[in-house]
Amino acid sequence: MSTHDGQVLMTPAEVAALFRVDPKTVSRWAEAGKIPSVRTLGGHRRYPADEVHQLLDVPRQQRAAG
């Protein structure tokens, strides 16, 4: 994990491990606008950790509400 403007950023591999998907899937999600990302100066994608964790909690919140 790295930081950018005070945000903790995650690599595609770190996000993929949390969601149990391939890192390429995470990149496709970002391209489709399903998950927010920023680009490094080298052109690599990084994902704000707080927003990734919010996305992980969505199904849990929906199950609790149902």
N, CA, C and O atoms as a Tinker XYZ file with bonds, in Angstrom:
   264  protein
     1  N      0.841000   -1.191000    0.000000    73     2
     2  CA     0.000000    0.000000    0.000000    64     1     3
     3  C      0.874000    1.236000    0.000000    63     2     4     5
     4  O      1.948000    1.257000    0.601000    81     3
     5  N      0.408000    2.248000   -0.669000    73     3     6
     6  CA     1.109000    3.519000   -0.737000    64     5     7
     7  C      0.138000    4.627000   -0.357000    63     6     8     9
     8  O     -1.031000    4.366000   -0.073000    81     7
     9  N      0.623000    5.859000   -0.351000    73     7    10
    10  CA    -0.249000    6.981000   -0.031000    64     9    11
    11  C     -0.174000    8.032000   -1.132000    63    10    12    13
    12  O      0.835000    8.159000   -1.825000    81    11
    13  N     -1.264000    8.781000   -1.279000    73    11    14
    14  CA    -1.351000    9.858000   -2.257000    64    13    15
    15  C     -2.302000   10.899000   -1.692000    63    14    16    17
    16  O     -3.469000   10.604000   -1.435000    81    15
    17  N     -1.813000   12.105000   -1.499000    73    15    18
    18  CA    -2.636000   13.183000   -0.931000    64    17    19
    19  C     -3.317000   12.753000    0.364000    63    18    20    21
    20  O     -4.474000   13.095000    0.608000    81    19
    21  N     -2.590000   12.002000    1.195000    73    19    22
    22  CA    -3.132000   11.570000    2.476000    64    21    23
    23  C     -4.013000   10.337000    2.410000    63    22    24    25
    24  O     -4.483000    9.864000    3.444000    81    23
    25  N     -4.247000    9.803000    1.217000    73    23    26
    26  CA    -5.064000    8.598000    1.056000    64    25    27
    27  C     -4.163000    7.375000    1.025000    63    26    28    29
    28  O     -3.059000    7.418000    0.482000    81    27
    29  N     -4.637000    6.295000    1.605000    73    27    30
    30  CA    -3.939000    5.020000    1.469000    64    29    31
    31  C     -4.428000    4.396000    0.168000    63    30    32    33
    32  O     -5.631000    4.257000   -0.053000    81    31
    33  N     -3.482000    4.021000   -0.690000    73    31    34
    34  CA    -3.821000    3.454000   -1.995000    64    33    35
    35  C     -3.416000    1.984000   -2.056000    63    34    36    37
    36  O     -2.412000    1.576000   -1.473000    81    35
    37  N     -4.206000    1.208000   -2.764000    73    35    38
    38  CA    -3.956000   -0.217000   -2.897000    64    37    39
    39  C     -3.625000   -0.547000   -4.343000    63    38    40    41
    40  O     -4.078000    0.131000   -5.265000    81    39
    41  N     -2.830000   -1.596000   -4.534000    73    39    42
    42  CA    -2.510000   -2.068000   -5.876000    64    41    43
    43  C     -3.652000   -2.942000   -6.386000    63    42    44    45
    44  O     -4.486000   -3.393000   -5.601000    81    43
    45  N     -3.694000   -3.185000   -7.698000    73    43    46
    46  CA    -4.712000   -4.095000   -8.220000    64    45    47
    47  C     -4.648000   -5.485000   -7.572000    63    46    48    49
    48  O     -5.686000   -6.100000   -7.326000    81    47
    49  N     -3.453000   -5.975000   -7.299000    73    47    50
    50  CA    -3.311000   -7.295000   -6.679000    64    49    51
    51  C     -3.889000   -7.312000   -5.266000    63    50    52    53
    52  O     -4.497000   -8.302000   -4.859000    81    51
    53  N     -3.706000   -6.229000   -4.517000    73    51    54
    54  CA    -4.252000   -6.159000   -3.165000    64    53    55
    55  C     -5.780000   -6.130000   -3.192000    63    54    56    57
    56  O     -6.431000   -6.803000   -2.393000    81    55
    57  N     -6.343000   -5.357000   -4.104000    73    55    58
    58  CA    -7.799000   -5.288000   -4.231000    64    57    59
    59  C     -8.347000   -6.638000   -4.693000    63    58    60    61
    60  O     -9.364000   -7.110000   -4.186000    81    59
    61  N     -7.673000   -7.248000   -5.649000    73    59    62
    62  CA    -8.099000   -8.550000   -6.168000    64    61    63
    63  C     -8.121000   -9.603000   -5.070000    63    62    64    65
    64  O     -9.028000  -10.433000   -5.027000    81    63
    65  N     -7.143000   -9.578000   -4.191000    73    63    66
    66  CA    -7.102000  -10.546000   -3.093000    64    65    67
    67  C     -8.296000  -10.370000   -2.161000    63    66    68    69
    68  O     -8.852000  -11.357000   -1.679000    81    67
    69  N     -8.692000   -9.139000   -1.906000    73    67    70
    70  CA    -9.843000   -8.889000   -1.034000    64    69    71
    71  C    -11.144000   -9.404000   -1.639000    63    70    72    73
    72  O    -11.987000   -9.969000   -0.942000    81    71
    73  N    -11.295000   -9.198000   -2.958000    73    71    74
    74  CA   -12.525000   -9.602000   -3.636000    64    73    75
    75  C    -12.460000  -11.031000   -4.179000    63    74    76    77
    76  O    -13.452000  -11.566000   -4.674000    81    75
    77  N    -11.272000  -11.638000   -4.075000    73    75    78
    78  CA   -11.035000  -12.995000   -4.575000    64    77    79
    79  C    -11.307000  -13.100000   -6.075000    63    78    80    81
    80  O    -12.008000  -13.996000   -6.544000    81    79
    81  N    -10.722000  -12.147000   -6.807000    73    79    82
    82  CA   -10.805000  -12.138000   -8.271000    64    81    83
    83  C     -9.405000  -11.916000   -8.835000    63    82    84    85
    84  O     -8.460000  -11.679000   -8.083000    81    83
    85  N     -9.275000  -11.992000  -10.137000    73    83    86
    86  CA    -8.010000  -11.745000  -10.813000    64    85    87
    87  C     -7.748000  -10.236000  -10.864000    63    86    88    89
    88  O     -8.693000   -9.458000  -10.992000    81    87
    89  N     -6.488000   -9.810000  -10.766000    73    87    90
    90  CA    -6.193000   -8.370000  -10.865000    64    89    91
    91  C     -6.708000   -7.734000  -12.158000    63    90    92    93
    92  O     -7.060000   -6.555000  -12.154000    81    91
    93  N     -6.760000   -8.474000  -13.250000    73    91    94
    94  CA    -7.294000   -7.924000  -14.500000    64    93    95
    95  C     -8.773000   -7.591000  -14.356000    63    94    96    97
    96  O     -9.258000   -6.646000  -14.978000    81    95
    97  N     -9.492000   -8.354000  -13.546000    73    95    98
    98  CA   -10.902000   -8.062000  -13.296000    64    97    99
    99  C    -11.040000   -6.721000  -12.592000    63    98   100   101
   100  O    -11.930000   -5.935000  -12.917000    81    99
   101  N    -10.172000   -6.459000  -11.640000    73    99   102
   102  CA   -10.196000   -5.182000  -10.921000    64   101   103
   103  C     -9.952000   -4.031000  -11.899000    63   102   104   105
   104  O    -10.607000   -2.992000  -11.815000    81   103
   105  N     -9.019000   -4.218000  -12.815000    73   103   106
   106  CA    -8.755000   -3.181000  -13.821000    64   105   107
   107  C     -9.965000   -2.962000  -14.721000    63   106   108   109
   108  O    -10.269000   -1.824000  -15.079000    81   107
   109  N    -10.651000   -4.025000  -15.085000    73   107   110
   110  CA   -11.861000   -3.885000  -15.910000    64   109   111
   111  C    -12.948000   -3.145000  -15.141000    63   110   112   113
   112  O    -13.663000   -2.323000  -15.715000    81   111
   113  N    -13.078000   -3.428000  -13.850000    73   111   114
   114  CA   -14.051000   -2.709000  -13.030000    64   113   115
   115  C    -13.748000   -1.217000  -13.037000    63   114   116   117
   116  O    -14.657000   -0.394000  -13.149000    81   115
   117  N    -12.468000   -0.868000  -12.917000    73   115   118
   118  CA   -12.075000    0.546000  -12.908000    64   117   119
   119  C    -12.395000    1.204000  -14.246000    63   118   120   121
   120  O    -12.898000    2.327000  -14.285000    81   119
   121  N    -12.104000    0.504000  -15.345000    73   119   122
   122  CA   -12.394000    1.043000  -16.674000    64   121   123
   123  C    -13.894000    1.246000  -16.876000    63   122   124   125
   124  O    -14.311000    2.163000  -17.584000    81   123
   125  N    -14.702000    0.389000  -16.255000    73   123   126
   126  CA   -16.159000    0.483000  -16.371000    64   125   127
   127  C    -16.753000    1.469000  -15.376000    63   126   128   129
   128  O    -17.958000    1.720000  -15.406000    81   127
   129  N    -15.932000    2.033000  -14.493000    73   127   130
   130  CA   -16.422000    2.994000  -13.513000    64   129   131
   131  C    -17.064000    2.359000  -12.288000    63   130   132   133
   132  O    -17.735000    3.046000  -11.518000    81   131
   133  N    -16.871000    1.066000  -12.097000    73   131   134
   134  CA   -17.475000    0.376000  -10.956000    64   133   135
   135  C    -16.668000    0.542000   -9.677000    63   134   136   137
   136  O    -17.192000    0.351000   -8.580000    81   135
   137  N    -15.397000    0.897000   -9.814000    73   135   138
   138  CA   -14.535000    1.083000   -8.658000    64   137   139
   139  C    -13.624000    2.281000   -8.953000    63   138   140   141
   140  O    -13.048000    2.359000  -10.038000    81   139
   141  N    -13.487000    3.213000   -8.006000    73   139   142
   142  CA   -12.677000    4.399000   -8.268000    64   141   143
   143  C    -11.183000    4.064000   -8.281000    63   142   144   145
   144  O    -10.717000    3.194000   -7.546000    81   143
   145  N    -10.452000    4.777000   -9.133000    73   143   146
   146  CA    -9.008000    4.570000   -9.189000    64   145   147
   147  C     -8.311000    5.869000   -9.533000    63   146   148   149
   148  O     -8.926000    6.810000  -10.036000    81   147
   149  N     -7.019000    5.905000   -9.253000    73   147   150
   150  CA    -6.152000    7.011000   -9.662000    64   149   151
   151  C     -4.986000    6.394000  -10.421000    63   150   152   153
   152  O     -4.684000    5.211000  -10.263000    81   151
   153  N     -4.346000    7.193000  -11.231000    73   151   154
   154  CA    -3.185000    6.733000  -11.990000    64   153   155
   155  C     -1.920000    7.318000  -11.371000    63   154   156   157
   156  O     -1.887000    8.489000  -10.995000    81   155
   157  N     -0.883000    6.495000  -11.269000    73   155   158
   158  CA     0.409000    6.977000  -10.806000    64   157   159
   159  C      1.098000    7.704000  -11.954000    63   158   160   161
   160  O      0.610000    7.682000  -13.084000    81   159
   161  N      2.205000    8.334000  -11.679000    73   159   162
   162  CA     2.951000    9.009000  -12.734000    64   161   163
   163  C      3.420000    8.021000  -13.796000    63   162   164   165
   164  O      3.596000    8.388000  -14.958000    81   163
   165  N      3.621000    6.774000  -13.399000    73   163   166
   166  CA     4.030000    5.741000  -14.339000    64   165   167
   167  C      2.867000    5.111000  -15.086000    63   166   168   169
   168  O      3.079000    4.232000  -15.921000    81   167
   169  N      1.637000    5.542000  -14.803000    73   167   170
   170  CA     0.464000    5.039000  -15.506000    64   169   171
   171  C     -0.203000    3.837000  -14.867000    63   170   172   173
   172  O     -1.128000    3.265000  -15.443000    81   171
   173  N      0.255000    3.442000  -13.675000    73   171   174
   174  CA    -0.339000    2.295000  -12.995000    64   173   175
   175  C     -1.577000    2.726000  -12.215000    63   174   176   177
   176  O     -1.650000    3.851000  -11.721000    81   175
   177  N     -2.540000    1.830000  -12.109000    73   175   178
   178  CA    -3.752000    2.127000  -11.335000    64   177   179
   179  C     -3.519000    1.846000   -9.858000    63   178   180   181
   180  O     -2.841000    0.891000   -9.480000    81   179
   181  N     -4.105000    2.712000   -9.033000    73   179   182
   182  CA    -4.121000    2.503000   -7.590000    64   181   183
   183  C     -5.541000    2.830000   -7.123000    63   182   184   185
   184  O     -6.239000    3.645000   -7.727000    81   183
   185  N     -5.943000    2.183000   -6.050000    73   183   186
   186  CA    -7.327000    2.263000   -5.586000    64   185   187
   187  C     -7.355000    2.773000   -4.151000    63   186   188   189
   188  O     -6.629000    2.254000   -3.303000    81   187
   189  N     -8.190000    3.793000   -3.858000    73   187   190
   190  CA    -8.295000    4.313000   -2.493000    64   189   191
   191  C     -8.809000    3.223000   -1.548000    63   190   192   193
   192  O     -9.898000    2.684000   -1.748000    81   191
   193  N     -8.026000    2.906000   -0.530000    73   191   194
   194  CA    -8.357000    1.803000    0.377000    64   193   195
   195  C     -9.693000    2.015000    1.079000    63   194   196   197
   196  O    -10.451000    1.060000    1.248000    81   195
   197  N     -9.999000    3.250000    1.493000    73   195   198
   198  CA   -11.258000    3.477000    2.201000    64   197   199
   199  C    -12.460000    3.180000    1.307000    63   198   200   201
   200  O    -13.460000    2.640000    1.779000    81   199
   201  N    -12.375000    3.526000    0.025000    73   199   202
   202  CA   -13.490000    3.268000   -0.889000    64   201   203
   203  C    -13.601000    1.789000   -1.234000    63   202   204   205
   204  O    -14.704000    1.271000   -1.412000    81   203
   205  N    -12.459000    1.107000   -1.330000    73   203   206
   206  CA   -12.475000   -0.339000   -1.581000    64   205   207
   207  C    -13.150000   -1.057000   -0.418000    63   206   208   209
   208  O    -13.967000   -1.954000   -0.625000    81   207
   209  N    -12.808000   -0.661000    0.800000    73   207   210
   210  CA   -13.405000   -1.298000    1.974000    64   209   211
   211  C    -14.903000   -0.998000    2.070000    63   210   212   213
   212  O    -15.670000   -1.839000    2.539000    81   211
   213  N    -15.325000    0.185000    1.634000    73   211   214
   214  CA   -16.762000    0.487000    1.605000    64   213   215
   215  C    -17.482000   -0.436000    0.631000    63   214   216   217
   216  O    -18.578000   -0.913000    0.922000    81   215
   217  N    -16.872000   -0.689000   -0.524000    73   215   218
   218  CA   -17.471000   -1.593000   -1.498000    64   217   219
   219  C    -17.572000   -3.016000   -0.953000    63   218   220   221
   220  O    -18.531000   -3.730000   -1.244000    81   219
   221  N    -16.591000   -3.420000   -0.170000    73   219   222
   222  CA   -16.628000   -4.755000    0.437000    64   221   223
   223  C    -17.776000   -4.874000    1.429000    63   222   224   225
   224  O    -18.345000   -5.953000    1.593000    81   223
   225  N    -18.121000   -3.774000    2.093000    73   223   226
   226  CA   -19.169000   -3.789000    3.114000    64   225   227
   227  C    -20.575000   -3.714000    2.536000    63   226   228   229
   228  O    -21.533000   -4.016000    3.248000    81   227
   229  N    -20.737000   -3.325000    1.278000    73   227   230
   230  CA   -22.068000   -3.155000    0.690000    64   229   231
   231  C    -22.907000   -4.426000    0.782000    63   230   232   233
   232  O    -24.042000   -4.341000    1.250000    81   231
   233  N    -22.424000   -5.605000    0.364000    73   231   234
   234  CA   -23.268000   -6.799000    0.468000    64   233   235
   235  C    -23.659000   -7.121000    1.911000    63   234   236   237
   236  O    -24.772000   -7.583000    2.161000    81   235
   237  N    -22.771000   -6.886000    2.844000    73   235   238
   238  CA   -23.083000   -7.137000    4.252000    64   237   239
   239  C    -24.204000   -6.229000    4.723000    63   238   240   241
   240  O    -25.102000   -6.657000    5.447000    81   239
   241  N    -24.141000   -4.948000    4.297000    73   239   242
   242  CA   -25.176000   -4.000000    4.691000    64   241   243
   243  C    -26.514000   -4.390000    4.071000    63   242   244   245
   244  O    -27.552000   -4.276000    4.723000    81   243
   245  N    -26.502000   -4.846000    2.825000    73   243   246
   246  CA   -27.741000   -5.239000    2.167000    64   245   247
   247  C    -28.346000   -6.470000    2.832000    63   246   248   249
   248  O    -29.567000   -6.559000    2.968000    81   247
   249  N    -27.504000   -7.427000    3.250000    73   247   250
   250  CA   -28.000000   -8.620000    3.935000    64   249   251
   251  C    -28.613000   -8.249000    5.282000    63   250   252   253
   252  O    -29.633000   -8.814000    5.677000    81   251
   253  N    -27.997000   -7.308000    5.985000    73   251   254
   254  CA   -28.491000   -6.903000    7.291000    64   253   255
   255  C    -29.839000   -6.176000    7.161000    63   254   256   257
   256  O    -30.708000   -6.303000    8.023000    81   255
   257  N    -30.000000   -5.407000    6.063000    73   255   258
   258  CA   -31.244000   -4.666000    5.849000    64   257   259
   259  C    -32.379000   -5.585000    5.395000    63   258   260   261
   260  O    -33.555000   -5.269000    5.581000    81   259
   261  N    -32.019000   -6.722000    4.800000    73   259   262
   262  CA   -33.038000   -7.606000    4.225000    64   261   263
   263  C    -33.592000   -8.512000    5.226000    63   262   264
   264  O    -34.462000   -9.324000    4.910000    81   263
